[in-house]
Amino acid sequence: MTKGLTTWKIDQLIKENEVLSSGLNFDRNNFNDPYEREIERLSVMRVFVEAGVPFELDASGGTILIEGKYVYALRSRKWRVKGSAVWYRTRSPADFVKRFIKKATEDKRLREIEHSASMF
């Protein structure tokens, strides 16, 4: 869960990984940089935290589960519905939040309003 995860904490983790990454890249032929990959994952998670979207980290660390429904791959920026095998591309994490998360909550709120209005 993202209870204790804030943008400040993510920024601190990014800074730590930047320091570790700078010490690792001593050779131009060194292409394997796990710290750079972690920085990329943290940057994407920061977008979801800023948007106020609740999510859970997967055990592998490469994907997150958003609202118990969507699985989002942090580095490839692909997503799928939990239980489905089909992956979809998205332009950016902010676009995903705007098109699927925020729209779904607005649609749900409108349905609740319509349902309560029809009861009278």
N, C-alpha and C positions, 0 to 999 in steps of 0.2 A: 504494500500500500504506500501511498505517497504522503502519509501523515507528517513525517518529519522532513520531507524533502522540500527545500525552498530554492528559489533562484540564487540566493546568496551561497547556499551550500553547494549547489551545482557549479557556480563560478569558482569556488575554492577548489573543488575537485578538478576542474578544468586547468586551473593554474598549477596544481600539483602534477598533473599529467604532462603539462607543457614542460615543466622542469625535468621530469624523468625522460621525456622524449628528446629534449635537447642534449642530454648527456649520452643518449643512446646512438644518435646519428653522427658518429665520428667518421664513417666511411661512406662515400657516395654510392657504393654498391650494396649498402644495407637497405633492403626494401621492407623488411619485416619490422614494423613498429607498432606493437600492441598499444602503446600509449596514445599514438595518433588516432587509432581506431576508437579508443575509449573516449577521446575528446569529441570525436564525431558523434558517438552515441549520446554522450552527455548533452551536447548542443541540441540534439533533437528532443531529448527529454525535457530540456529547459523550455521549449516551445509549449509542450503540453502542460507543464507546471504553470507557466505564465497565463495560459488560457483557462486554468482552473479545472482541467479535465482529470478526473480520478483514474489512476491506472495502477496496475501491479506489475512488477518486474517478473519476467519468466526466469526459471532456474538457470537457463543458459546465459542470460544477460543480454542476448541479442534482440529479443523481442519483448514487447509489453502487451498486457491485456487491458484494453480500455473498456470500462463500464461492463466488464464481464462478457462482452459480445465481440469486440474486434481485436484481432491480433495484428500488431503493427511491428514490422521489421525496422529497426532503428537505422541501420546503415544503408539498406537497399531502398528504403522508403516505399515498400510494398505493404499491402494490408490484405486481410481476408477475414471472413466471418468465422468465428470459432466453430470448429467441427467441419468446415469446408476445406477442400483441397485446392481451390482456385484462388490464386493470388492476383491482386489488382495493383496497378501502379498509381501513384499520386504525384502531383507536382511538387508539393512540399508538405511538411507537417501542418503548417498553418492552413493550407488549403484543405487538408483532410479534416481538420477541426471545424472549419467553416462549413464545408459541404455535408458532412455526415453527423458530427456530434452536435453542433449548435442547431442544425436544421432539424434533427431528430427530436431534440428537447423542445423546440418551438412547436413542431407538429403535435407532440404529445400534449403540450399545454393547451393548444387549440382544441384538440379532441376532448380534453377534460372540460373545457369551458362550454363546448357545444353539448356535451353530455349533461352537464349540470343545468344548462338552459332548457334542454328538452324535458327535464324532469318537472318543470313548472308548467 
